[in-house]
Amino acid sequence: MRNVFFLSDALAMPAAPGQRPAFNRRLLICATATMIGILTGVPNSYADDNDRGNGVQSWAVGHTTHLPAATKQYNNQTIREIVHTSVGGNHVRVRISNAFGSAPLVIGAAHVAVTSSGSSIVPGTDRTLTFGGRTSVTIPAGAPALSDPVDLHIQPVSDIAVSIYLPSLTQGETTTFLQGTSFVSSPGNFTGSVSLPGATSLAEWPFVSGVSVVTSGRPGDAIVAITDSATLISQWPKALAERLNARHIDNLGVVSTALAGNRLLFNSAGPTGPEPQWGQSVFTRFDRDVLGQAGAQVVIVWIGLNDLAGAGAFYPASENASVDDVIAGLRQLVGRAHDHGLSILGCTISPMGGNTSLPGFDTPQHEAARQALNQWIRTSGVFDGVVDADKALRDPAQPTRLLLAYDSGDHLHPNTDGGRAVADSIDLKLLRRTGR
């Protein structure tokens, strides 16, 4: 038991000379509620672990509004989403988001378990999630819900399953894609089932937005990557987590809130409607997708190419950003990170020479802008450190192009070998707070 004190001293407020001390009524109420919880035997996972304060994000995702084709609907179905952890622990919390919902999101039940294969879980590992002690939760539009901690041992760089039951007609308005594997069941609540009846894979990732753990031993820190599709395709945060795990660094979580097509400065509307299918700008989502991660201490920003080169292609021509615009925006992010005690690393923009999949990106003007932005990131001293993805990925013989071994095929997005190259290039000393 922690934080035990004597009420007579702790609750007494300073008094004027000749007067009796007054009691702090708010503190008295809180202390009384705490003692009642202890004396009435509130389960340990709810009464004590909620006050741990040393959780670290092991996995996270960036969400957008619904996919442009149509809003997916669910009704009396279970969604099971396969989460790939970065750091392990013995206590788990799950975050579910209704960030873009137009109505309250009703979760009839939620479970977490270790994954076996496909949509199946390992028998005996299933745990019921509660929210404020309740097994169901209604999440207001625009809000998240965080589960109570539950005892479950999870390994680092491994897969776990989060299952949520949607008892009534539910619009899949908070979702994204290119994030992982998710399944939907036939009708019914199968959150605790080893096998998911009627399991059908989904192309989207609805509602589940984060998993945090309590690490064993030293308190943990989280490294948060807020980026675009270069990270989604290359998966360098996953490679970085594997590198840390191989070095037995067991208290650093690595999470990605990357969104395809994302930009620094503009909320991205889709080509056929007003929905921000490419996500809110990094400016807009920084508080939710970086500061909102448990134990966040380092943020890595790899963003800007879509701002510099995307206007007129995927985005309105009026939303053209100059190098100076992007630099001013990055300076703002540095200030916001530092205000919250985070270190922030700037990532250079990787080569795009020869790209034809995104018309209008590979032009002499855009290449000159990329080079100018990279030079500023490397030399300005504004960031607490630099991740030089451009240097790690470029072809030494043709510096405006990706090295062929690191090219996903479109001459723009690095492949997973390129992701490992980026992860291996990061100076690990930049990922730790002083004294950790």
Helices and strands as residue ranges (DSSP letters): H 7-10, E 12-13, E 22-23, H 25-39, H 44-47, G 49-51, E 55-60, E 73-74, E 77-84, E 89-97, E 105-107, E 109-114, E 127-128, E 137-139, E 144-146, E 150-154, E 159-166, E 170-171, E 181-184, E 200-202, E 208-214, E 221-227, H 229-234, H 236-246, E 252-256, H 282-286, I 287-291, E 296-302, H 305-309, H 323-339, E 343-347, H 364-379, E 385-387, H 389-393, E 394-395, E 398-402, G 404-406, H 416-425, G 428-431
